[in-house]
Amino acid sequence: MKSPRNTVDYILFLVLVGLAAWAVPGAGHLLIRERKRAVIICATVVGLFLTGLFIGSLGVLEPIQTAWYIFVGQMLTTPAVGVLTDIAQKSDYFVAGHPADIGLIYTIIAGLLNLLCISNAVYMAYCGRGQLIGEDEE
């Protein structure tokens, strides 16, 4: 990887990779040209989150009645969870029982898995394993 010219560019690059990886699962790896890994991460995290929503419905996205750490775990998946939560709040999605618990667990695990993927993307960018799209290859 061609290293950035100064420390500020390097730090901004790492922040950009981290924010992209949070905004869209796998996007951080895509920025450092790890395309296969990006597709695998996106499919896994989004699939796991959607499975949780399928099992428990949108009612599992309830920030008011659940503990704060549950909602934070869900928000680690993507900021789009906030939009889905807003939709769930405006609608009347009641969820209770065993399917809700399992759906809740799936959505939290998707967020925590994405947190690992975010840290991996930033670490790989830090170690110089990838490069920003648009940079000249040597």
N, C-alpha and C positions, 0 to 999 in steps of 0.2 A: 504494500500500500504506500502510495506517495503521502508522506506526512504533511499535515496542514502547516502553513507558514509560521503561525505563532500559537501561543497557548490559548488565547481567546477563541480562535477559530476551532481549535481542537476541542475545547470544552463545549462550545456551541454545537459542534458535530455530535458529541456524545449526548447532549441534551436533546437534540433533534432526533437521534436514533431512539432514545428512551420514550419520548413523547409520541413518536410515530408508532412504536411498538405497543403503546397503551391505547392509542386512538383506534388502530385497526390491528388485531392480532396478526403477527407475522410481518407487518410493515417495516419494523426495525431491521429485521433480517433482509428484507427486500432492499432496503437502502444500502446495506453493505454487501449487496450482490450475492446473497445466499438464497437463491430463488427456490430451490427444492425444499430447504428447511422452512422458508416462509410459507410455502403452500401447505406443508404438513402441519405447521403450527396453526395457521388460520383454520384449516379444516378441523383440527382436533379441538381447539378452544371454542370455536363457534358451534361446532357439532355438539360438544358437551353442554354448552349453555342452552342451545335450542332443545336438547333432550330434556334438560331440567324444566324448561318452560312447557314442553309438551306433557311431561308427567304431572307437573303441579299447576299449570296455567299461569297467566300473568299475575295471579294473586300472590305468588311467592315473592314478588318485588314489592314489598311493603316496608318502607323505611321507618314508619311511625310506630308500628306495633311490634317490630322486631328489635333485637339488640343492635347497637351501632356497628359492632364488628361484623355482623352478618351482612349489612348493607355495604360496608366498605369492601368486604370480600367479593360481593357481586359487582361493585363498581370497578374493581380491578380488571374486570373483563374488558370493558370499553366504556367510554363516556356515553355511548348510546343507551346504556342501561338507565341513565337518568331520564331519557326521553320515554323509554318503555315504562318506567316507574310512573311518570306523569300520566301516561295513557291509562295505566292500571288504576291510578288514584281517581281519575275522572269517571271511570267505568265501575260497574258493580261486579267485581270479580271476588267471589267468596271462595276461599279454599280452606279446607280443614282436613285433618286426618293424616293417614300414612302417606298417600301420594304427595301431599303438600310438603311433608318433611323430606321425602326423597328428592323431590324437585328442587327444594331449597338447598340440599346438600350438593346436587349436581351443579347448580349455578355458582355456589361458593367455590367449589373445586375448580370450575372453569376460570374464575377470577384468580385463584391462587396459582394455577398452572400458568396463566398469562403473566403473573408476576415473575415467575421463574424464567419465562421466555424473554421478558423485558430485561431482566438482569443479565441473561445470557447474551442478548443482542448488544447491550452496552459494553459488556466485558469483551466480546469479540471485537467490537469497534475500538475499544481501548487498547487491546493487544495488537491491533493493526491487521486483523484477519480479513477485514473487508475494506471497501472504499466507498465513498459517496458517489452515487450515480451522477455521471456527468464529468467526473475527473478523468483525465487521460490515463490510460493504462500504459505501463512500461513493459 
